[in-house]
Structures are given as C-alpha cells and as structure tokens.
C-alpha cells in the first residue's frame, strides 16, 4: 500500500507542477491578468482530484498558493475595470 501511495503522490506532484509551470509562463507573458483566476481553478481541480493521496498540510499550503493567484486575478480584474471606466468618454 505504501508503494501505491507513493506512486499516486508522485503522479499528483507531476501533474500539479506542470500546471504551476503553465501558470508561471502565463504570468511572465501577460503579467497580472484576470485570466489567472482560471489557472488557479485548474490548480484547485488537480489538487481536488488527488486529495486522497496528499497530506492535509500539503493541501493547506497549496490552497494558500491558489488563493494568492485568485487574488492576483481579482485585483487585475478590478484594475482593468477601473482603467476602462477612466478611458470611456463622458456624455
């Protein structure tokens, strides 16, 4: 059973790390952007899919990381909304 748990944990790490890398590439290319909220959701989906095979401590720490990404996305969305409101012509 320990071998199975180890193998499942490794599979989770590989899948999650690949999504983290995609998210970082996205952030490096586009900067803070509201679309990063989708990346955070994808990471949460991966974490949820493998939750049986990860410890509560790991799940908690990754949840904090995903929350930080959602905060970046939400703040970017607010900034985008504010900037568009500032550039709209006044009647």
C-alpha positions, 0 to 999 in steps of 0.5 A, a space after each residue: 500500500 505504501 508503494 501505491 501511495 507513493 506512486 499516486 503522490 508522485 503522479 499528483 506532484 507531476 501533474 500539479 507542477 506542470 500546471 504551476 509551470 503553465 501558470 508561471 509562463 502565463 504570468 511572465 507573458 501577460 503579467 497580472 491578468 484576470 485570466 489567472 483566476 482560471 489557472 488557479 481553478 485548474 490548480 484547485 481541480 488537480 489538487 481536488 482530484 488527488 486529495 486522497 493521496 496528499 497530506 492535509 498540510 500539503 493541501 493547506 499550503 497549496 490552497 494558500 498558493 491558489 488563493 494568492 493567484 485568485 487574488 492576483 486575478 481579482 485585483 487585475 480584474 478590478 484594475 482593468 475595470 477601473 482603467 476602462 471606466 477612466 478611458 470611456 468618454 463622458 456624455 
